[in-house]
Amino acid sequence: MFMDGFVVIALFRHGITEENKRKAYLGWNDSPLCPEAGEIAISQTYQGYFSSDLPRCLATANILFPNSCPRYLQEFREMNFGMWEGKTYEDLQDEPMYQKWLSDPNRYCPPGGEFFWQFTKRVMKGWDRVIQYILSHNLSSCAIMTHGGVMRYLLSEFSPSAKEFWEWEVSYTLGYEFIFTKEALRRGGRCTLLQEVPLTVKGNG
């Protein structure tokens, strides 16, 4: 039940993929969803839907919200890891540039990829597009299907309590709902309340 005078924006991570299972960097490349990703379910529905345009997000959106027809936003893609896509920590740990990037991702970036500041600027551009759409269409709720890095950044920016990017746990089976006043939404403030949205496994409730 959504509250009058408030706007709910829900964030969901795509289902787990084969590359995620390998703990490989997966940014703008894609990977098939694992079979268990097709078993997740949710009872909640929203007035509007948005999604990263990468296939793993679109496939997950179709599983959770089969009749949603989300608006695709490239801005909500995961960080671009360039030449490190598909590689694991073990593959990269001896590369000096990789170690520099781990220590300062704003100053260094993966070869052919994005700096962290470029990634966050892009995500905020997508967020602003969503807010404009919500306000212009007078929506009281929407859901965004996206990636772990995007979720961590938005949680660090808009949750009621300030936590750093890597302090956020972002699961494949748990979403988050920001609950904003419209005034906070217009001025780019933090939300009033953050609540978890657990996903269920089909056949288990």
Secondary structure, DSSP 4 states (H G I P E B T S, - for coil): -PPTTEEEEEEEEPPPBHHHHTTB--SSS--PBPGGGGGEE-----SEEEEESSHHHHHHHHHH-TT--PEEEGGGSPP--GGGTT-BHHHHTT-HHHHHHHH-TTT---TTS--HHHHHHHHHHHHHHHHHHHHHHT-SEEEEEE-HHHHHHHHHHHSSS---GGG----TTEEEEEEEEHHHHHHT---SEEEEEE-EETT--
